[in-house]
């Protein structure tokens, strides 16, 4: 293959990758979960595109949820080796519960219950 053909194929692949990412973000409106949000449901669908995480609850694909503001609650044992946000922790089948105007969110995975909090700086937005 010639260098020119390889470059053209690389550009086409990059444009396709970017287009799919933009298309998914445009197609599914995002709901950022903050302290004011009330929420109860089961994670039914998960997409990972680039560094974005798409979560859909109760198999309803009209709205995607963003839980990036939530971190493990203080005093809780580490949930994964690298820590991280709730977006990195969630899997299909996890049950999520959050009361309105609360900074705390709970996730039930099987028999394990974990608590997550939204830091005050983000919670006040």
C-alpha positions in Angstrom: 0.0 0.0 0.0 1.1 3.5 -0.7 1.7 6.1 2.0 -1.0 8.3 0.4 -3.6 5.5 0.6 -2.7 4.7 4.2 -3.1 8.4 5.2 -6.5 8.6 3.4 -7.8 5.5 5.1 -6.5 6.9 8.5 -8.4 10.1 7.9 -11.6 8.3 6.9 -11.4 6.1 10.0 -10.8 9.1 12.3 -13.8 11.0 10.7 -16.0 7.9 11.1 -15.0 7.5 14.8 -15.6 11.2 15.5 -18.9 11.1 13.6 -20.2 8.1 15.6 -19.3 9.8 18.9 -20.9 13.0 17.9 -24.0 11.2 16.5 -24.5 9.3 19.7 -24.2 12.4 21.9 -26.6 14.3 19.7 -29.2 11.4 19.5 -29.4 10.8 23.2 -29.8 13.9 25.4 -27.7 13.8 28.6 -29.0 14.2 32.1 -26.3 15.1 34.5 -27.1 13.7 37.9 -26.5 16.2 40.6 -27.8 16.7 44.2 -31.2 18.0 43.0 -31.9 14.9 40.8 -34.2 12.2 42.1 -33.5 8.8 40.6 -34.4 5.2 41.0 -33.7 2.5 38.4 -31.6 -0.3 37.1 -28.8 0.2 34.6 -30.0 -1.5 31.5 -27.7 -0.3 28.7 -24.1 1.0 28.8 -22.0 2.5 26.0 -18.4 3.6 26.2 -17.3 6.0 23.4 -14.0 7.7 23.7 -13.9 8.8 27.4 -17.7 9.2 27.6 -19.9 6.8 29.3 -23.6 6.4 28.3 -25.9 4.9 30.9 -29.6 4.2 30.3 -31.9 3.2 33.1 -34.7 0.6 33.0 -34.0 -0.1 29.3 -35.3 3.4 28.4 -33.0 4.7 25.7 -34.5 8.2 25.5 -32.3 9.7 28.1 -28.7 8.9 29.0 -27.4 9.7 32.5 -24.0 11.1 33.6 -22.8 10.1 37.1 -19.3 11.6 36.7 -19.7 14.0 39.6 -20.1 11.2 42.1 -17.2 9.7 44.1 -17.1 7.0 46.7 -18.5 8.1 50.1 -15.8 8.9 52.7 -15.0 6.0 55.0 -16.1 3.4 52.4 -13.6 0.7 51.4 -12.1 1.1 47.9 -14.5 -0.2 45.2 -11.9 -0.7 42.5 -8.1 -0.7 42.5 -7.8 2.7 40.8 -10.7 4.4 42.7 -12.5 6.6 40.2 -15.9 8.0 39.6 -19.3 6.3 39.6 -19.2 6.4 35.7 -16.2 4.0 35.9 -17.9 1.7 38.5 -21.4 1.2 37.1 -22.3 -2.0 35.2 -25.4 -3.4 33.6 -27.8 -4.7 36.3 -26.7 -2.3 39.0 -29.6 -0.7 40.9 -29.4 3.0 41.6 -31.4 5.0 44.1 -31.1 8.7 45.0 -33.5 11.0 46.8 -34.1 14.6 45.6 -31.9 17.3 47.1 -29.5 14.7 48.6 -25.8 14.5 47.9 -25.8 10.7 48.4 -26.6 8.0 45.9 -26.6 4.3 46.6 -25.8 1.5 44.2 -26.8 -2.1 44.8 -24.8 -4.8 42.9 -25.9 -8.2 43.9 -25.7 -8.3 47.7 -23.2 -5.4 47.9 -24.4 -1.9 48.6 -22.1 1.1 47.9 -22.6 4.7 48.7 -21.5 7.6 46.5 -21.5 11.4 47.1 -21.6 14.4 45.0 -19.0 16.9 46.2 -20.5 20.2 47.5 -18.8 22.3 44.7 -20.6 20.2 42.1 -23.8 19.7 44.1 -24.4 23.5 44.2 -24.4 23.9 40.4 
